[in-house]
Amino acid sequence: MGTEGDSFPLMEVNTGDPEASEPWDYVLVADRRGQRATRQAHRQLQFLEELKRKGFRYKMMEDGEKVFFGIRAESRIFDLYRTLLMESEGPGSRTQPAGPAPIPASTRIRIVNFVLNNTTAAGDTLDDLVKSGVFETRFVLHKGQDDLRKEWAQWRRVLRPQPIDDIRDYFGEKVALYFAWLGWYTYMLVPAAAVGLLVFLSGFALFNASQISKEICEAHDILLCPRGDHSRRYQQLSDTCTFAKLTHLFDNEGTVVFAIFMALWATVFLEIWKRQRARVVLHWDLYGWDEDQEEMALQLINHRDYQLRPHQHSYLRSSVILILSVLMICLMIGMAHLLVVYRVLAAALFNSTLLFQEEQVTTAVVVTGALFHYVVILIMTKVNKCVALKLCDFEKPRTFSERESKFTTKFFTLQFFAHFSSLIYIAFILGRINGHPGKSVRLAGLWKLEECHLSGCMMDLFLQMAIIMGLKQTLSNCAEYLGPWLAYKCRLMRFKLGRASGDPELRDMQHNYLLNPVNTFSLFDEFMEMMIQYGFTTIFVAAFPLAPLLALISNLVEIRLDAIKMVRLQRRLVPRKAKDIGTWLQVLETIGVLAVIANGMVIAFTSEFIPRVVYKYHYGPCRLGAQPAVDCLTGYVNHSLSVFYTKDFQDPVQAEGSENITECRYRDYRDTQDYSLSEQFWVLLAIRLLFLILFELQLQEHRRVRDAELPKRLRTTRHLPPHSQRTWGSPELCVWGPRGVVSGTLWSVRAQPRLEFWPPTHRAGRGGFASQHTPQEERPVC
């Protein structure tokens, strides 16, 4: 196993000349009509000749409409990058091979892709040529994926382990780590789904035994105050019997236990994943590898005079980015307010048009509001991605990995508010700022604000979670698979049979051209989808115990769906090297912290758990001791409903049958004289806050104990420090190649030894890195 400084492999790779029968590394495609334009054809030829000068050979093949350029690199190109070609088979493989080692396909593609993207002809890069239409597209050919097709990209393999090493060999470490994480996340969802299902089913066991449900179902003489402006009918409390029983399925004593379990589960999941990742990365021998350092080495080899852009902190730029980010977050919160407006207007519309019976209006508003929110999420996802990209470009990160990290942070923050702002409103705001009967808070002075469901706000939160998560898991998965599949089939139908070539090389290029295109965000979008799902699985899970079960089922489908999509329906992703999932790990840790806070607040402020416990031991029949013949919650329903006198209505003449009704009830803790908040409300508020503090402290103490007991060797994974702890400008990186020493400015780590590469002629032809402790006679001079 390498040391801290072994950021590059130490073995030299000798490559032979490519045979004519070997496949092409890369394919460029141009429209045949563009060949008639002299200027475009000239720019095209200039770029191809520049590639030829660098050591590439190319071959032009035509069909009826397109021109395909097969690109393959000669061995002398890889001689320049010999230090990047070593791909260890495991932590113990440090022996010199007997003969020339073949270049791994993923490494070969990475280097070819880098050289092509950094080749400039007459001031035009390949990206410039694609944007201007000189080339229509570029892609890597699928080759050697038959094993993955049979063993991985099959629906019947849904319960089989994934061939992570084969995925790594074909798609690179970045994709392999994504599937390794997704597989482990799915595996860890099994106990969470089992406990959530048990909690939900335990509610069925007490479906008819709950004392609260019994009292509600038998309360024929208790009338609820009118809720709408258009219909002022008094409703019997017993009419909410069915919803009261349904609410007890997920708002029971097991909810608290499940919330605590999920908070611990999120912590354990992350810690075990860190060990699992360390095991995988150790097997791949990538502990000493660093993405920034490799990017710098590639640039230095490709451009001898390359200089890393110095860090330039700008208070103006930082302030602009901060202001724009805050404005976007406010816009996301405004989307939640838009949902409030929709629900208020929808309630007024449904009441006035008689589309629904009055007892169905609330449910209809909740369901249509969730659908409306889902549509808003789809729209804002595209807006958020564009905004995050613009902010990243304005920030001017110096390296690709730094840009990716900043983009991930910004995009996830915006997506979090887009997905969860409405849930935050329903859980903690809905029904709490409405006032009381006779003095209701109104939107724009006209429409009465929406209230919680008759059975409580937990029902609203449950329905919102169920609809949004259900739609995301079903519709998103269907669209994710059917979209590429239909697009591929449509392109095949438009593809004229006469264009099919008898040349196997051209036919292979045509087949890959018809596949769905991929881009930088192809894998990023998969990660983002899973992060949002992880948020739904942990945040507000106290209100929806079935969330882990839905996530488990969805992930079993998602793994094979992504596999089929990548292997069969999409062009081949350019392999990327990685030793962890990057910024996504910090995202997971952030979600874990938010989950603890949110679930504690749901139990304390949204659920009826605290009021039930307080009544049971402070107000109920068991306050002086348990009485076997009496249920301790007897009388809770009457205790939790406040009294309103109908004579205090501002417009009593509009109330149906009000001449025979003197009082009605509503959910709140208010005084019967002036309708101010009662003493019971403040007692409950104090106990809710105390419970929330104890809930958070208990889980924080668990984390502290875990961190203290976790062995240091498992917590210290020998990662390089973050960018904030790196200094730039010294020392120098010395890379020895056939053209001599190439040096350039490289970042250093504070209190870390200086790293230099010495030529393969030293020490029996083996190259590597030297530290400041390396003997002077073995170190080159830059």
DOBAKOL-901806 format. One record per residue (C-alpha): z, x, y. Coordinates in steps of 0.5 Angstrom, whole numbers, plus 2048, in hexadecimal, padded with zeros to 3 digits. Each point is the difference from the previous one (the first is absolute). Example, Ala and Ser with C-alpha at 12.3 -4.5 7.8 and 13.67 -1.06 7.14 Angstrom:
BEGIN
8108197F7;7FE802807;
END
This chain:
BEGIN
800800800;7FE803807;805801805;8007FD807;7FB805803;7FB7FE7FA;7FC7FC805;7F98027FC;7FF8017F9;8008087FE;7FA8007FB;7F9802802;7FB7FB7FD;7F98037FE;7FA7FB800;7F98017FE;7FA7FE802;7FF7F8800;7FA7FE7FB;7FB7FB802;8037FB7FB;806800803;8027F9804;800800808;806801804;7FE7FB806;7FB7FB801;7FD7FF807;7FC7F9801;7FB7FF806;7FB7FA801;7F98027FF;7FE7FC806;804805804;7FC8067FD;7FA7FE805;804801806;7FE807801;807802804;8047FD7FB;7FC8047FA;801806804;8087FF801;8007FE7F8;7FC8077FF;805804804;8067FE7FD;7FD8017F9;7FE807802;807801802;8037FE7FA;7FB8057FC;802806804;8077FE7FE;7FE8017F9;7FE7F97FE;7FA7FD7FD;7FD7F9800;7FB7FC7FD;7FD7FA804;7FE7FA7FB;7FD7FA803;7FF7F87FD;7FD7FB804;8057FF806;805806800;800807800;8058047FC;802807801;8048037FA;805806802;8038057FC;804806802;7FE8077FD;8068047FD;800805806;8037FA804;8068007FC;801807800;8027FF807;8057FB7FE;8038047FA;8077FF802;7FF7F8800;7FD8007F9;8068017FB;8027F97FD;8068017FC;8017FC7F9;807801801;806803802;8008067FB;7F8801801;801807803;7FC8047FC;7F9803801;7FA7FD7FD;7FC8047FB;7FA7FE803;7FD7FC806;8037FA802;7FC7FA802;8017FD806;8047F9800;7FB7FA802;8057FE805;801806803;7F9801800;7FF7FA804;805801805;7FD807802;7F97FD800;8027FA804;804805805;7FA804801;7FB7FB801;8057FC805;801807804;7F8802800;7FD7FF807;7F9800801;7FD800807;8077FE802;8007FA7FC;8057FF7FA;7FF7FC7FA;8047FA803;7FB800806;7FA8007FC;8037FA7FC;8027FC806;7F9802804;7FC7FD7F9;7FD8077FE;8047FF7FA;8027F97FD;8068027FC;8038057FC;8048007F9;8028047FA;7FD7FE7F9;8047FD7FB;8008047FA;8048017FA;8047FA801;7FF7FD7F9;8078017FE;8037FD806;7FB7FA7FE;8037FF7F9;807802801;8027FE807;7FB7FB803;8017FA7FB;8037FA801;8038007F9;803807802;8057FC805;8068027FC;7FE8077FE;803806803;7FB803805;7FD8077FF;802803806;7FE8077FF;7F97FD7FE;8007FD807;802806803;7FA8047FD;7FB7FB803;8037FD806;805805802;807801801;8007FB806;7FE7FA7FC;8038027FA;807800804;7FF7F9802;7FF7FD7F9;8068047FE;8047FD805;7FD7F97FF;8018017F9;807802801;8017FA805;7FE7FB7FB;8048037FA;806800805;7FF7F8802;8017FE7F9;808800800;7FF7FD808;7FC7FB7FD;8047FE7FA;807800805;7FC7FB805;7FD7FC7FB;8077FF7FD;8037FE807;7FB7FB801;8017FD7F9;807800801;7FF7FB805;7FC7FC7FB;8078007FC;8047FD805;7FA7FB803;8047FA7FF;807803800;800803807;8067FC804;7FC800806;7FA7FD7FD;8047FB7FD;8037FE807;7F9800804;7FD7FC7FA;8067FB801;800800807;7FD7F9801;8047FE806;7FF807804;7FA7FF805;7FD806803;7FE800807;7F87FF802;7FD807800;7F97FE804;7FE7FE806;7FB7FB7FE;8047FD7FA;8077FE801;8027FE7F9;8078017FE;7FF8037F9;8058007FA;8038077FE;7FF7FE7F9;7F8800801;801808800;8038007F9;7FA8037FD;7FF805805;8088027FF;7FF8017F9;7FA804801;804804805;8068027FB;7FB8037FC;7FF806805;8067FF804;8068017FB;8068057FF;7FB8047FC;7FC801806;805805803;8008047F9;7F9801800;7FF802807;8058067FF;7FC8017FA;7FA801803;803804806;8028057FA;7FA7FF7FC;7FC803806;804806801;8008017F9;7F87FF7FF;7FF805806;8058067FD;7FD7FF7F9;7F9800803;801807803;8028037FA;7FA7FD7FC;7FC802806;8038077FF;7FF8007F9;7F87FE801;7FF806805;8048057FC;7FB7FE7FA;7FA801805;803807803;8007FD807;807802803;7FD806804;7FA7FC803;8007FE807;7FA7FB803;801803807;7FF8077FE;7FA7FF7FB;7FD7FC806;801806804;7FD8057FB;7FA7FC7FF;7FE800807;802807801;7FB8027FA;7FB7FB803;800803807;803807801;8027FE807;8037FA7FF;8067FF804;8057FA7FF;8017FB806;806802803;8067FB801;7FF7FD807;8067FB801;7FE7FB806;8057FB802;7FB7FC803;7FC7FF7F9;8077FF7FD;8027FB805;7F97FC7FF;8008007F9;8087FD800;7FE7FB805;7FA7FE7FC;8048007FA;8057FB803;7FB7FC802;7FD7FF7FA;8077FF7FC;8017FA806;7F97FD7FE;8028007F9;8077FD802;7FB7FB804;7FD7FE7FA;8067FE7FD;8017FC806;7F97FD7FF;8037FD7FA;8057FD803;7FC7FC805;7FB7FE7FA;8067FE7FC;8027FC806;7FA7FD801;7FE7FE7F9;8067FD7FF;7FF7FB806;7F97FF7FE;8027FE7F9;8057FB803;7FB7FD804;7FA8007FC;8047FD7FA;7FD8057FB;8068017FD;8077FC7FF;805802804;8048037FA;7FA8047FE;7FE803807;805806800;7FD8027FA;7F97FF802;802804806;8038067FC;7FA8017FB;7FA7FF806;804805804;8018057FA;7F87FF7FF;7FF801808;804807800;7FC8027FA;7FA800804;803803806;8028067FB;7F98017FE;7FD800807;806805803;7FF8047FA;7F9802802;802801807;8068047FF;7FC8057FC;7FB801806;806801805;8048057FB;7FA804800;7FE800807;808802802;7FF8057FB;7FA803803;803800807;8068047FD;7FB8057FE;8048037F9;7FE8077FE;7FF7FF7F9;7FD7FB7FB;8077FF7FD;8047FF806;7FA7FB802;8017FC7FA;808800801;8007FE807;7FB7FA7FE;8047FE7FA;8067FF804;7FD7FC806;7FC7FC7FB;8067FE7FC;8047FF806;7FB7FB803;7FF7FD7F9;8077FF7FF;8017FB806;7F97FD7FE;8037FE7F9;8087FF801;8007FD808;8007F97FD;8058017FB;805803805;7FF7FA804;8017FB7FA;8068047FD;804801807;7FD7FC806;7FD7F97FD;8057FB801;805804804;7FD7FF807;7FF7F87FF;8067FE804;8027F97FD;7FE7F9800;8007FD807;7FF807803;7FA8037FC;7FD807802;7F87FE802;7FA805800;7FD7FF807;8057FA801;7FC7FC7FC;8008017F8;8078017FC;8018067FD;7FF8007F8;8068007FC;8028027F9;7FE7FC7FA;8057FB7FF;8038047FA;801806804;7FC806803;8008047F9;7FB7FA7FE;7FB802806;8018087FE;7FF7FF7F9;7FA7FC801;7FD805805;8018067FB;7FD7FC7FA;7FA7FE804;7FF806804;8018057FA;7FD7FB7FB;7F9800804;801808801;8008017F9;7FB7FB7FD;7FB800806;800807802;7FF8027F8;7FB7FB7FF;7FC803807;8028077FE;7FC7FF7FA;7FB7FB801;7FE803806;7FD8067FE;7FE7FD7F9;7FC7FB804;7FD805805;7FE8057FA;7FC7FA7FD;7FD7FE806;7FD807801;7FE8007F9;7FC7FA801;7FD802806;7FE8077FD;7F97FF7FE;7FE8017F8;7FA804802;805805804;8038027FA;7FE8087FE;7FF8037F9;803806803;8078007FD;803804807;7FD7FB804;8027FA7FC;807803800;800801808;7FD7F9801;8067FD7FC;805803804;7FD7FE806;8007F97FE;8088017FF;8047FD806;802806805;806803801;804803806;806804802;8047F9800;7FE7FE7F9;8068037FD;8047FF806;7FF7F8800;8038007F9;806804802;8017FB806;7FF7FA7FB;8068037FC;804801805;8007F9803;8017FD7F9;8068057FF;8037FD807;7FF7F97FD;8038027FA;807803803;8007FD807;8027F9800;8008007F9;8077FC800;7FC7FA802;7FB8017FB;8028037F9;7FA7FF7FD;7FC805804;8018067FB;7FD7FC7FB;7FA7FE804;800808802;8008027F9;7FB7FB7FE;7FB802806;8018077FE;7FE8007F9;7FA7FD802;7FF805806;8008067FC;7FA7FE7FC;7FD7FD806;800806804;7FE8047FA;7FA7FC7FE;7FE800808;800807800;7FD8027FA;7FB7FA7FF;7FF7FD807;801805805;7FD807802;8048067FE;805802805;800807802;8068037FC;806802805;8068057FE;8077FD801;8078027FD;8037F9803;7FF7F9803;801803807;8027FC805;8017FA7FC;8068027FD;803800807;7FD7F9800;8047FE7F9;806803803;8007FC806;7FE7F97FD;8078027FB;804800806;7FD7FA803;8017FC7FA;807802800;8017FD807;7FB7FA7FF;8037FE7FA;807800802;7FE7FC806;7FD7FB7FC;8067FF7FC;805800806;7FC7FC805;7FA7FC7FC;8037FE7F9;8067FB800;8048057FC;805802805;8017F9802;8027FE7F9;8048057FF;8047FF806;8017F97FF;8028017F9;806805802;8017FD807;7FF7F9801;7FE7FD7F9;8057FD7FB;8018077FC;803803807;8078007FD;7FE8027F9;7FB7FE7FA;8007F97FE;7FD7FF7F9;7FE7F9801;7FD800807;7FA804801;802805806;7F97FE804;8027F9800;7FF7FD807;7FC806802;7FA7FC802;8047FC805;803806803;7FA803801;7FC7FB804;8027FE807;8017F9803;7FB7FE806;8017F9803;7FA7FC802;8027FE806;7FF807803;7F98007FF;7FC800806;7FB7FB7FE;8047FC7FB;7FB7FA800;7FB8047FD;8048017F9;7FE7FB7FB;8067FC7FE;805803805;8037FA802;8048007F9;8018077FF;806804804;8008077FE;7FB8047FC;8018077FD;7FC807801;8018077FD;805804805;807802801;8017FC807;8067FC803;7FF7F9800;8027FF807;7FC804805;7FB8037FA;802807801;8018057FB;8067FF7FC;8068057FE;7FD7FF7F9;7F9803802;804806803;8048017FA;7FA8007FC;7FC805805;8068057FF;8008007F9;7F88007FF;800807805;8068037FB;7FC7FE7FA;7FA804803;804806802;8038007F9;7FA7FF7FD;7FC806803;806804800;8017FF7F8;7F88027FF;801806805;8068037FC;7FC7FF7FA;7FA804803;805805802;8038017F9;7F98017FD;7FE805805;8078047FF;7FF8007F8;7F9801800;7FF8077FE;7FD805805;7FB8027FC;7FD7F97FF;8017FE808;7FC807802;7F97FF7FE;7FE807804;7FC7FC805;7FE803806;8037FE806;7FD7FA804;7FC802806;805800805;8038067FD;7FA804800;7FE805805;7F9802801;7FC806803;8038057FB;7FF8037FB;7F98017FD;7FD7FE7FA;7FC8057FC;7FB7FE7FB;7FC8057FD;7F97FE7FD;7F98037FF;7FF801807;806804802;8077FD803;8007FA804;8067FF804;8027FA805;8067FD803;8057FC7FB;8067FC801;8068047FD;8077FC7FE;806802803;8048057FC;7FB8017FB;7FC8067FE;7F9802803;7FB7FE7FB;7F98047FF;7FB8007FB;7FE8077FD;7F98027FD;7FF7FF7F8;7FF807800;807801800;8058007FA;7FA8007FB;7FC7FB803;8057FA801;8007FD807;8067FD804;8057FF805;804806803;8077FE803;803805805;8048037FA;7FA8027FD;7FF808800;7FC802806;7FB8047FC;7FE7F97FC;7FF7FD807;7F97FF803;7FF802808;7FE7FA804;
END
